[in-house]
Amino acid sequence: MSGPGPPRLTCSLAPWRQVSPGAPALSTEPWSSTRPSAGDLGAYGFRLAGVEDSAALLFPLPPDAPALAIRRHLTAEPGPAEGRLRSDDVVLPLQTGGWLELTRSPLEVGFHLRALPDDEMLVHPYLAPVAALASRWLDRESFHAGAVVAGGGAWARARCCAAPARAATSRSARKGVRNKGGYS
């Protein structure tokens, strides 16, 4: 009896790999009464301030995890045509319109958008490039991954380069596969 083998990290468009054959579905139970306070929760290794309504996407972090403040600005301006990357700040135009400005000290991101997304949309997918850049400033590595639950197990795709795994997980979701993935 042979299985699909261990998961691999690759920079190619590798096929999905089953990483937990027969794994039970993720719990849908609500947080227990010992749920951490909002200040102890975060994503991408950062304590997040400004997305308190996204608790379903946040995880407990150690108290020494760096904090990232999130600001939202409603604007009709088209924003910059090109991005700017400097040692202490970044400006990135967004594919959906608008732009983000990330500063190193204090560690803070401002999203300048025509319509303001809810907290969960800010955490995923909007914070993914922010987390990668901020992690680099902190001498930490980041990688891109997604997973779906299908066929009695969890299937994962991890990437070490910029092309999104999100497209593949989105295609799977459209086919009726439950998406349990994101960025890390």
C-alpha positions in Angstrom: 0.0 0.0 0.0 1.6 3.3 -1.1 0.5 6.9 -0.4 1.1 10.1 -2.2 4.4 10.7 -0.4 5.5 13.6 1.8 4.7 17.2 0.9 7.3 19.2 -0.9 8.0 22.9 -1.2 8.6 24.0 -4.8 8.7 27.1 -6.9 6.9 25.4 -9.8 3.2 24.8 -10.4 3.4 21.5 -8.5 0.3 19.4 -8.3 -1.7 19.3 -5.1 -0.3 16.8 -2.5 -2.4 15.1 0.1 -0.8 15.9 3.4 -3.2 14.3 5.8 -5.0 11.2 4.5 -8.2 10.6 6.4 -7.9 13.7 8.4 -11.1 14.8 10.2 -12.6 18.1 9.1 -11.5 21.2 10.9 -13.6 22.0 14.0 -16.5 24.4 13.5 -17.0 24.7 17.3 -17.0 28.3 18.6 -14.1 29.5 20.7 -14.1 28.3 24.3 -14.6 30.5 27.3 -10.8 30.7 27.5 -10.5 32.5 24.2 -7.5 34.9 24.1 -8.2 38.6 24.1 -8.1 40.5 20.8 -4.7 41.9 21.6 -3.2 38.3 21.8 -4.6 37.3 18.4 -3.1 37.8 15.0 -2.1 36.4 11.6 1.1 35.9 9.6 3.0 36.1 12.8 1.8 39.7 13.6 -0.5 40.9 16.4 -3.1 42.8 14.4 -4.8 46.1 15.5 -7.7 47.3 13.5 -9.4 44.1 12.4 -11.2 43.0 15.5 -14.2 41.6 13.6 -12.0 39.0 11.9 -11.5 36.7 14.9 -12.4 33.6 12.9 -9.2 34.1 10.9 -6.9 35.0 13.8 -4.8 32.8 16.0 -3.2 33.1 19.4 0.3 34.6 19.3 3.1 35.0 21.9 3.1 38.3 23.7 6.4 39.3 22.0 5.0 38.9 18.5 5.4 42.2 16.6 2.3 44.4 16.3 0.9 45.7 13.0 -1.6 48.5 13.0 -4.1 48.6 10.1 -5.8 51.8 8.8 -8.4 52.2 6.1 -8.9 55.3 4.0 -11.8 55.8 1.6 -10.6 57.6 -1.5 -11.7 58.2 -5.1 -8.1 58.8 -6.2 -6.6 56.2 -8.6 -3.3 56.1 -6.6 0.2 55.6 -7.9 0.8 53.9 -11.3 3.9 52.3 -9.9 5.0 51.0 -6.5 7.9 52.3 -4.4 10.0 50.1 -2.2 12.4 51.8 0.2 14.2 50.7 3.4 11.6 52.4 5.6 8.4 52.4 3.6 6.5 50.8 0.7 3.8 52.0 -1.6 2.0 49.3 -3.7 -0.8 49.8 -6.2 -3.4 47.1 -5.7 -4.9 45.1 -8.6 -8.4 45.9 -7.5 -7.7 49.6 -7.4 -6.3 51.8 -4.7 -3.0 51.3 -3.0 -1.4 50.4 0.3 1.3 52.3 2.2 3.4 50.3 4.7 5.8 52.0 7.2 8.5 50.3 9.1 8.4 52.4 12.2 5.8 52.4 13.5 4.9 49.1 11.8 1.6 50.3 10.2 -0.3 49.8 6.9 -2.8 52.1 5.4 -5.1 50.9 2.7 -6.4 53.6 0.4 -9.5 52.1 -1.4 -12.6 53.1 -3.3 -14.7 50.8 -1.1 -13.7 49.6 2.3 -13.5 45.8 2.7 -14.6 44.2 6.0 -12.1 43.0 8.5 -11.9 39.4 7.2 -11.1 40.6 3.7 -8.4 42.8 5.0 -6.8 39.9 6.9 -7.1 37.7 3.8 -6.2 38.4 1.1 -5.2 42.1 1.5 -2.6 41.6 4.3 -0.7 38.9 2.4 1.8 41.2 0.6 2.1 43.4 3.7 3.0 40.4 5.8 5.7 39.3 3.4 7.3 42.7 3.2 7.1 43.4 7.0 8.5 39.9 7.6 11.4 40.7 5.4 12.1 43.9 7.4 12.2 41.7 10.5 14.6 39.2 8.9 11.9 36.5 8.8 11.0 34.3 5.8 7.5 33.9 4.5 5.9 31.5 2.0 2.7 31.2 0.2 0.3 28.3 0.7 -3.2 27.1 0.4 -5.2 24.0 1.3 -8.5 22.3 0.6 -10.4 19.5 2.3 -11.4 16.8 -0.3 -11.5 13.1 -0.8 -11.1 12.2 2.9 -8.0 14.4 3.5 -6.4 17.8 3.4 -4.6 18.7 0.2 -2.0 21.5 0.3 0.0 23.6 -2.1 2.9 25.7 -0.9 4.9 28.1 -3.0 8.2 29.8 -2.4 7.8 32.4 -5.1 5.3 35.2 -5.8 2.7 33.4 -8.0 -0.4 32.9 -6.0 -1.7 29.5 -4.7 -4.9 31.4 -4.1 -6.0 30.9 -7.8 -5.9 27.1 -7.4 -7.7 27.1 -4.1 -10.3 29.5 -5.6 -10.8 27.1 -8.6 -11.3 24.2 -6.2 -13.8 26.2 -4.1 -15.8 26.9 -7.3 -15.9 23.2 -7.9 -17.5 22.6 -4.5 -14.4 21.7 -2.5 -14.2 23.4 0.9 -11.4 25.9 1.0 -9.4 25.7 4.3 -6.4 27.6 3.1 -4.8 30.9 2.8 -1.4 32.5 3.2 1.2 31.8 5.8 
